[in-house]
């Protein structure tokens, strides 16, 4: 039994490497000092592509009346208009601006004429809607420019290195 006990103690000391004995006879280790360091991290944000500028086309509006076309007076030798000399006769008698408009449109579009009417209130509404569209687009552009300036890195000066305190 004693031999078993000696073998058991010997085996325990061999396996534990005498680690339990060092704890009994030595001072406990001092705790380590933990350092907390705060560093700003620059995050690379992908910038969105700015939208393509809007290319608005200017519509052409025709204002036509049923007034008769007054023929312009002929010019004298000096180039001054003189109605005593007579009038140019390009249009038949009683020809109105409306007739001229119809003839011009028929020539341009192969004889097809379609009229689209718009009341003054509807025209004002169309102008208001266009202004709202322009306002929205301008504000959206400002938002995009704002985010681009906020998220881009400031340019680093190429001259002297920055002074560190």
Buried (B, 14 or more C-beta within 10 A) or exposed (E): EEEEEEEEEEEEEEEEEEEEEEEEEEEEEEEEEEEEEEEEEEEEEEEEEEEEEEEEEEEEEEEBEEEBBEBEBBEEEEEEEEEEEEEEEEBEEEBBBBBBBEEEBEEEEEEEEEEEEEEEEEEEEEEEEEEEEEEEEEEEEEEBEEEEEEEEEEEEEEEEEEEEE
